[in-house]
Amino acid sequence: MKSIIFSILLLASILQFSGCGLLPTPKEELPPITQEGKNTFGCLVNGKLWLPKGYNGTSNLDASYDPSYEGGTFDVATYSISSDQDRQYLYMFMTNLSKVGTYKLNNIKVGSSTFDYSSKCNYDRDSSVYRDGYLNISKFDLSKQIISGTFEFVIYKLSCDTIKITKGRFDMKF
C-alpha cells in the first residue's frame, strides 16, 4: 500500500514539474478591496502587478499609526524582492490623519510616497522629486486597529523613470 501511495505522489510530482501539472499554479493578482484587517497590499507599478514579497530580515509589509504625533501619523512600508539586483521599496506616510477621507500625497512634510529601485533609482523624500497622488482611507477603526484604503500616485526624478502607481489597495492591522 505504501509503495502505491509513493508511486502516485512521485508521478504527480513528475507531471507537475514537467508542465503537465495536476494542480494549477495560483495566478498572482491584486488582492480584493476589503476592510477587515486582512494585512493585504497590492498595486500596479507602471501597469505591472506589484505585491509585497521576499524577505530581507524584516517583514515585507508593515503599517503603523501613532495618534499622538502630528495629529495622527500613519505609514506603510513594504518591499518586493525578486533577485539580489531587483529590490523595490514602496513607502507612504500621512500626518493629520484621524478619520476616513482622501489625503494628498504631494508634500514631503505632510503626506508623501516613495518608490525605490535599489539597482536603478532612488526617489527619496526630498524636494527634487516630483510627486502627486492621493491616499483614500475608507476604514479607520482605532479600537480594532484596522486601516484600509486605496491609493494612486506618480513620482518623477530627473535621470529616472516616471513611476505611476495605480489601483493601489491595502487592508491592514496596525
Residue, then its C-alpha position, 0 to 999 in steps of 0.5 A: m500500500k505504501s509503495i502505491i501511495f509513493s508511486i502516485l505522489l512521485l508521478a504527480s510530482i513528475l507531471q507537475f514539474s514537467g508542465c503537465g501539472l495536476l494542480p494549477t499554479p495560483k495566478e498572482e493578482l491584486p488582492p480584493i478591496t476589503q476592510e477587515g484587517k486582512n494585512t493585504f497590499g497590492c498595486l500596479v507599478n507602471g501597469k505591472l502587478w506589484l505585491p509585497k514579497g521576499y524577505n530581507g530580515t524584516s517583514n515585507l509589509d508593515a503599517s503603523y499609526d501613532p495618534s499622538y504625533e502630528g495629529g495622527t501619523f500613519d505609514v506603510a512600508t513594504y518591499s518586493i524582492s525578486s533577485d539580489q539586483d531587483r529590490q523595490y521599496l514602496y513607502m507612504f506616510m500621512t500626518n493629520l490623519s484621524k478619520v476616513g477621507t482622501y489625503k494628498l500625497n504631494n508634500i514631503k512634510v505632510g503626506s508623501s510616497t516613495f518608490d525605490y529601485s535599489s539597482k536603478c533609482n532612488y526617489d527619496r523624500d526630498s524636494s527634487v522629486y516630483r510627486d502627486g497622488y492621493l491616499n483614500i482611507s475608507k476604514f479607520d477603526l482605532s479600537k480594532q486597529i484596522i486601516s484600509g484604503t486605496f491609493e494612486f500616485v506618480i513620482y518623477k526624478l530627473s535621470c529616472d523613470t516616471i513611476k505611476i502607481t495605480k489601483g493601489r489597495f491595502d487592508m491592514k492591522f496596525 
